[in-house]
Amino acid sequence: MNTLIPDDEKVISKIYLLRGRKIMLDRDLAEMYGVETRTLNQAVKRNFRRFPEDFMFQMTEEELDDWKSQNVRSNKEKMGLRKLPNVFTEQGVAMLSGVLNSETAMR
């Protein structure tokens, strides 16, 4: 995976509004931090007390369907979602930096 720090425009394009909050998807954050989505979610599970509902929550089926319909993505990318994604608020993104063991997270 790429461990380069993404440019501001790329990061901004990955921020969505959900439940009245600005959020980022687990898969986008994993890419940004240079880890697999599975690895990111395992780190969160191991540190679940650091991620209350206002830091991270899981999308519902309805929210995922709405997100897919509002965001022009390739079918391949849409189909890559095998389960409901975890989403992170700004506080959750900051907390991820403390629990991930990746070069990018340590910067």
Buried (B, 14 or more C-beta within 10 A) or exposed (E): EEEEBBEEEEBEEBEBEBEEBEBBBBBBBBBBBBBEBEBBBEBBEEBEEBBEEEBBBEBEEEBBEEBEEEEEEEEEEEEEBEEEBBBBBEBBBEBBEEBBEBEBBEE
